[in-house]
Amino acid sequence: MKIEVKVPAVGESITEAVIGSWNKKSGDYVKRNDVLLQLETDKASVEVVAENDGLLTTTANAGDTVKIGSTIGSIDTDAKPAAGATSAAGSKPVQGDVNSVGAAPSPGSNAPTPSALTAVGGSAQSTNQTLSPAVQRIVTETGINPGQVQGTGKDGRLTKGDVLNAAESQPRTSTATAPGPAAAPAAKAKETPAAPTWKPTNSKQGDKNLVPMTTIRKRIAERLVEAQSTAALLTTFNEIDMTKLFELRTKYKDKFKEKYGVNLGFMGIFAKAAVEALKMYPNANAYIVGTNIEYHNYYNLGIAVSTEKGLMVPVIKDIDQMSVAQIEMSIRDYALKARDGKISIDDLQGGTFSITNGGTFGSLLSTPILNPPQSAILGMHKVEDRPVVADLGKGKEIVIKPMMYVALTYDHRMIDGKEAVGFLVRIKEGVEDPERLLLEI
């Protein structure tokens, strides 16, 4: 019996998706719950798994735009696996095995097969870890042998930089040099690349490359333009003395890490301060819906996360009911999901206010842009030692303190300038006196 592989529903407002990559190719024998392919929507990547054991036949290629509910392949449940065939679901994943990890090549890709990778000189280092989707994609595109690359990540894992550096210094392996029928799929790969990418090279003056935008990048562009054209955007700034927060973190970071297994960062405290400010200024936690204002009696905080595919804003729901430790653990979990391409549609929905931290990339000052339909967003920045005037009990003196600029971009249709300034002052007060913030006084 043949079972159709259909594009699943991935969100109420989503009617189509793009096949980012096939983890299995046509003719593979798959096992139930094997990941068949990665779908890209305008919000996140979604994995599609096999519903039954059987022989896979694909009818759509990587890069194709497909409608929700459409058929993109089938699984023949009456077929039997070839002698010696094994499934990634039933064995330990092997680094370099494109059928056992996240982002795999499309049907007809010119990436080396698992056996070809091993033949080039794979080592034991590559057999005990799974590549992240971003790293696997680069391995697939460059044909580099991951077994020959020394990982610099945690526990010796390969990072994107490791593979890119190796690709610059090692010759690429492609099926064009492999014997047998592998050369035919290589030609097809030019028609349906696994993912549109571009890397600058030492080209001649005037050389250009036209690369299609990914679905997520197009949606990000649409939403940014929407925010600029439909809201009355204005940004106000303040600065925060981080001295007490630094002292608090220095004093308790080791015990915090020992008890909760996560680092004590700034975001947990800033999130707490944001909730207190939102309670005082509820318009910042509301939406404009037509000619009405939709107020929210809950606090769902979006935390902007930079990924290989673009900016995403996963949402920590009911954050006002969480401790600093729970907030920090939620942020860590979302960071790991973003790194591995596991952010789901549900993770991105329902936010009422957002925070973005450009300081992680070294930004000293910026004007963040709204995440529609939200009415405000807080921007954090780099902490830098600066001379400030302070009253130390003996009159005013110029001292060096760790300072951070913060910015609030807001929709002036909803929030007046006085409210916006008061909101940032409340954030400043909470962060500069974290003990009082945590005691809620």
Disulfide bonds with the S-S distance in Angstrom:
none
